Amino acid sequence: MTVEPDSERAALLREVAAEVREHDDEGAEQVAAIVHRVSDLYDPAEETRPEEIRRAMAFILEVNDRGGIER
């Protein structure tokens, strides 16, 4: 899968991630981190592949399942 760089889309996704982070609930930070990571696909300054994002998302979900990073 090839994604064309699109700095406007990357900025929009990061804005959405920031808004989601403002919600004070258990899953907000997790969802925000995933959305922010997906924005890297569109950032012309990043060289991120979809597989890297999939691994990062899996790690985020695994950490959450284990009770967080502080454990």
Steps between C-alpha positions, in 0.01 A plus 500: 500500500640835399368818656560831332645768728238753598605750767145639531362154577783434748426830675127424513559156650733649761238762584243225547745309722552811714123546539450137594776530762298775671232248597556366845413137454693177499523445126554858382879499531521163328283608207686832474834318484374275221357792298822695544705201385280460190565867417866406450396317183409833341779716640752573223775526763434145627602176336244279666360184346157356580663193658684722748172665593331164544777389736479828694123463534538141619753616760270780620212253539723244675628757750143605573391138549782452751383796705711780360863587466546585868463136609 
